Amino acid sequence: MQVKEQIIDIKDYLTKSNLPASDYVINPYVGCPHGCLYCYACFMKRFTGHKEEWGTFIDIKRCSKPINKNRLKHKTVFLSSVTDCYNQYEEKYRITQNILQQLVDVDCIVNISTKSSLILRDIDLLKRLNNLKVSISINTLDEDFKNDMDNASSIHDRLNTLKLLHENGIYTVLFMSPIFPELTDFRQIIECSHSFVNEYWFENLNLRGDYKGKILNYIQTVYPQHMELYKSIYQKGNKDYWHTLAIEIEQYCKEHSIKYINYFYHEELVKKR
């Protein structure tokens, strides 16, 4: 698949955050070649003027202004909310690497979220950051299902990335997101990764906009046995499945002394913040 590249000049990398666990976000790119079928960030096209299909364009953000380190003092900064800061074009442009170099001596918390093993390129740089968490998104151990959903690193490579980060003293988070009803086995994923994961984050599959129909069509075609459940959740608004699963996750994590955060109720967390 050909991806349209363009470099754009911006005034500042820092953006105030509406996320429940960060003060600022940095998105080094617009668009993402991972092309996740369920990606909520496709809404960005409304603001950027892109007509291309989501996943087929990438804007490389170039900023001559240094990051304001004073703004970040004692704050939390998240990379990234509407792109993957280690998408394949980071290998060429090194925008994320440059940003992290600016954050080395800043007294702030840095959270990086990615689906890419490319982050291992910067492992020596990551070790220099004062307060860092790296989360890797994994919602299945089935490579075929993963390949149907995205063009990012394989599940095998993501697990290996977590392991190598952990071995290098970096705080690791397995971000189980998005959890697909009846398809994501949270116990199985924890059991194969708990020895090199410090913390687990859980987020449920939310369907809205253009990708809602794509996901439901996919379930109807590939997993028709679960279609009634998906209709109940995503067409009738039944939340019983998520309430039950939240209790199961809580009980399992407490029984096994697993540190975790449940982001099922994202809107409520934002309001509380």
C-alpha positions as CSV (number, residue, x, y, z in Angstrom):
1,M,0.0,0.0,0.0
2,Q,1.4,3.4,-1.0
3,V,1.4,6.1,1.6
4,K,1.4,9.8,0.7
5,E,4.1,11.6,2.6
6,Q,4.4,15.4,3.2
7,I,6.3,17.5,5.6
8,I,4.4,20.3,7.4
9,D,5.7,23.1,9.6
10,I,4.0,23.6,13.0
11,K,4.4,26.2,15.8
12,D,4.6,23.8,18.8
13,Y,4.7,20.1,19.5
14,L,2.9,20.5,22.8
15,T,-0.9,20.3,23.0
16,K,-3.0,20.5,26.1
17,S,-4.5,17.1,26.8
18,N,-8.1,16.0,27.4
19,L,-7.0,12.5,28.3
20,P,-7.6,11.3,31.9
21,A,-3.9,10.5,32.7
22,S,-1.9,13.2,31.0
23,D,-1.5,17.0,31.0
24,Y,0.0,17.3,27.5
25,V,0.1,15.2,24.3
26,I,2.7,15.2,21.5
27,N,1.7,13.8,18.2
28,P,4.8,13.9,15.9
29,Y,2.8,12.9,12.9
30,V,-0.7,13.4,11.4
31,G,-2.1,10.1,10.1
32,C,-0.8,6.6,10.8
33,P,0.3,3.9,8.3
34,H,-0.8,1.2,10.7
35,G,-4.3,1.7,9.3
36,C,-6.1,0.1,12.2
37,L,-9.6,-0.9,11.2
38,Y,-11.0,0.3,14.5
39,C,-8.9,3.5,14.8
40,Y,-10.9,6.3,16.4
41,A,-8.3,8.8,15.2
42,C,-9.6,8.7,11.7
43,F,-11.8,11.7,12.8
44,M,-8.6,13.8,12.3
45,K,-9.4,14.0,8.6
46,R,-12.2,16.5,9.5
47,F,-9.5,19.0,10.7
48,T,-6.6,18.3,8.3
49,G,-8.4,18.4,4.9
50,H,-7.1,15.0,3.9
51,K,-9.3,13.2,1.4
52,E,-7.3,10.0,1.3
53,E,-8.4,6.9,3.1
54,W,-7.1,6.7,6.7
55,G,-3.8,4.8,6.8
56,T,-2.7,6.0,3.3
57,F,-1.2,9.4,4.3
58,I,1.3,10.7,6.8
59,D,2.2,14.3,7.6
60,I,5.6,14.7,9.2
61,K,5.5,17.5,11.7
62,R,8.5,19.8,11.6
63,C,8.9,22.4,14.4
64,S,11.9,24.8,14.7
65,K,10.7,25.9,18.2
66,P,12.3,24.0,21.1
67,I,9.9,22.3,23.5
68,N,9.1,24.6,26.4
69,K,10.6,22.5,29.3
70,N,9.2,24.8,32.0
71,R,5.6,24.0,30.9
72,L,6.3,20.3,31.4
73,K,7.8,20.5,34.9
74,H,6.0,18.1,37.2
75,K,3.5,17.3,34.4
76,T,2.7,14.2,32.4
77,V,3.2,14.2,28.6
78,F,1.8,11.4,26.4
79,L,3.2,10.3,23.0
80,S,0.8,9.9,21.2
81,S,-3.0,10.2,21.1
82,V,-3.9,10.2,17.4
83,T,-0.9,8.6,15.7
84,D,1.8,6.0,16.6
85,C,4.9,8.0,17.3
86,Y,7.0,5.0,16.2
87,N,5.2,4.3,13.0
88,Q,7.4,3.1,10.1
89,Y,8.2,6.7,8.9
90,E,9.9,7.4,12.2
91,E,12.7,5.3,11.0
92,K,13.3,7.8,8.2
93,Y,12.4,11.1,9.8
94,R,13.3,10.6,13.5
95,I,10.9,13.2,14.8
96,T,10.0,11.2,17.9
97,Q,13.7,10.6,18.6
98,N,14.4,14.4,18.4
99,I,11.5,15.1,20.8
100,L,12.6,12.6,23.3
101,Q,16.1,14.0,23.3
102,Q,14.6,17.3,24.3
103,L,12.8,15.6,27.2
104,V,15.8,13.9,28.7
105,D,16.5,16.4,31.5
106,V,12.9,17.5,32.1
107,D,11.3,16.8,35.4
108,C,8.1,15.3,34.0
109,I,6.5,11.9,33.4
110,V,6.7,10.6,29.9
111,N,4.2,8.0,28.7
112,I,4.8,6.4,25.2
113,S,2.3,4.2,23.5
114,T,3.1,2.2,20.4
115,K,2.4,-0.9,18.4
116,S,5.9,-0.9,16.9
117,S,9.1,-2.7,17.7
118,L,10.9,0.3,16.2
119,I,11.0,1.8,19.7
120,L,13.9,-0.6,20.5
121,R,16.1,1.6,18.2
122,D,16.0,4.3,20.9
123,I,16.4,2.0,24.0
124,D,19.6,3.8,25.1
125,L,17.8,7.2,24.9
126,L,14.7,5.8,26.7
127,K,16.9,4.7,29.6
128,R,18.0,8.4,30.1
129,L,14.5,9.7,30.7
130,N,13.8,10.3,34.3
131,N,10.3,9.0,34.6
132,L,9.1,6.8,31.7
133,K,6.4,4.3,31.0
134,V,6.2,2.5,27.7
135,S,2.9,0.9,26.8
136,I,2.6,-1.6,23.9
137,S,-0.9,-2.3,22.6
138,I,-1.9,-6.0,22.4
139,N,-5.4,-7.3,22.2
140,T,-4.9,-10.8,20.8
141,L,-2.4,-13.6,20.4
142,D,-3.9,-14.5,17.1
143,E,-1.6,-13.1,14.3
144,D,-4.3,-13.6,11.7
145,F,-6.8,-11.5,13.6
146,K,-4.1,-8.9,14.2
147,N,-3.3,-8.8,10.5
148,D,-7.0,-8.3,9.7
149,M,-6.9,-5.3,12.1
150,D,-3.6,-3.5,11.4
151,N,-0.3,-3.2,9.6
152,A,1.8,-2.7,12.7
153,S,4.4,-5.1,14.2
154,S,3.4,-8.7,14.8
155,I,2.2,-9.8,18.2
156,H,5.4,-11.9,18.6
157,D,7.5,-8.7,18.0
158,R,5.3,-6.6,20.4
159,L,5.7,-9.2,23.2
160,N,9.5,-9.4,22.5
161,T,9.6,-5.6,22.6
162,L,8.0,-5.5,26.0
163,K,10.5,-8.2,27.2
164,L,13.6,-6.3,26.0
165,L,12.4,-3.0,27.4
166,H,11.7,-4.7,30.8
167,E,15.1,-6.3,30.8
168,N,16.6,-2.8,30.3
169,G,14.9,-1.4,33.3
170,I,12.2,0.4,31.5
171,Y,8.7,0.4,33.1
172,T,6.5,-1.6,30.8
173,V,2.7,-1.5,30.3
174,L,0.7,-3.9,28.2
175,F,-2.2,-1.9,26.9
176,M,-5.0,-4.4,26.2
177,S,-6.8,-2.2,23.7
178,P,-9.3,-2.4,22.2
179,I,-10.8,-5.5,23.9
180,F,-13.1,-7.2,21.4
181,P,-16.0,-9.0,23.0
182,E,-15.5,-12.8,23.0
183,L,-12.3,-12.4,20.9
184,T,-9.8,-10.9,23.4
185,D,-8.8,-13.4,26.1
186,F,-7.4,-11.2,28.8
187,R,-6.3,-14.1,31.0
188,Q,-4.3,-15.7,28.2
189,I,-2.5,-12.5,27.3
190,I,-1.6,-11.8,30.9
191,E,-0.4,-15.4,31.5
192,C,2.1,-15.2,28.6
193,S,3.4,-11.7,29.5
194,H,3.3,-11.2,33.3
195,S,7.0,-11.9,33.8
196,F,8.0,-8.8,31.9
197,V,5.1,-6.4,32.3
198,N,4.8,-4.0,35.2
199,E,1.3,-2.9,34.7
200,Y,-1.8,-3.6,32.5
201,W,-4.2,-1.1,31.1
202,F,-7.6,-2.3,29.7
203,E,-9.8,-0.4,27.2
204,N,-13.0,-1.7,25.6
205,L,-13.8,-1.5,21.9
206,N,-15.9,1.6,21.2
207,L,-17.5,1.8,17.8
208,R,-18.6,5.1,16.3
209,G,-18.4,6.9,13.0
210,D,-17.3,5.3,9.7
211,Y,-15.4,2.4,11.3
212,K,-18.4,1.1,13.2
213,G,-19.9,-0.4,10.1
214,K,-16.6,-1.9,9.0
215,I,-16.1,-3.7,12.3
216,L,-19.6,-5.0,12.4
217,N,-19.3,-6.2,8.8
218,Y,-16.1,-7.9,9.7
219,I,-17.6,-9.7,12.7
220,Q,-20.6,-10.8,10.6
221,T,-18.3,-12.3,8.0
222,V,-15.5,-13.8,10.1
223,Y,-17.1,-14.4,13.5
224,P,-20.9,-14.7,12.8
225,Q,-21.4,-16.7,16.0
226,H,-20.8,-13.5,18.0
227,M,-22.9,-11.2,15.9
228,E,-25.9,-11.1,18.2
229,L,-23.7,-10.0,21.1
230,Y,-22.2,-7.2,19.0
231,K,-25.6,-6.1,17.9
232,S,-26.7,-6.0,21.5
233,I,-23.7,-3.9,22.6
234,Y,-23.2,-1.6,19.6
235,Q,-26.7,-1.3,18.2
236,K,-28.9,-1.6,21.3
237,G,-26.5,0.0,23.7
238,N,-26.4,-2.9,26.2
239,K,-23.5,-2.4,28.6
240,D,-24.0,-5.6,30.7
241,Y,-21.1,-7.3,28.9
242,W,-18.6,-4.6,29.9
243,H,-19.8,-4.4,33.5
244,T,-19.4,-8.2,33.9
245,L,-16.0,-8.2,32.2
246,A,-14.8,-5.3,34.4
247,I,-15.6,-7.3,37.5
248,E,-13.8,-10.4,36.1
249,I,-10.7,-8.3,35.3
250,E,-10.7,-6.7,38.7
251,Q,-11.1,-10.1,40.5
252,Y,-8.4,-11.7,38.4
253,C,-5.9,-8.9,38.9
254,K,-6.4,-8.7,42.6
255,E,-6.1,-12.5,43.0
256,H,-2.8,-12.4,41.1
257,S,-1.5,-9.1,42.6
258,I,-1.4,-7.5,39.1
259,K,-1.2,-3.7,38.9
260,Y,-3.8,-2.4,36.4
261,I,-6.0,0.4,35.3
262,N,-9.4,0.0,33.7
263,Y,-10.3,2.6,31.1
264,F,-13.7,1.1,30.2
265,Y,-15.4,4.2,31.5
266,H,-13.2,6.7,29.6
267,E,-15.7,9.5,29.5
268,E,-16.4,9.3,33.3
269,L,-12.6,9.4,33.9
270,V,-12.2,12.5,31.8
271,K,-15.1,14.3,33.6
272,K,-13.6,13.3,37.0
273,R,-10.2,14.7,36.0
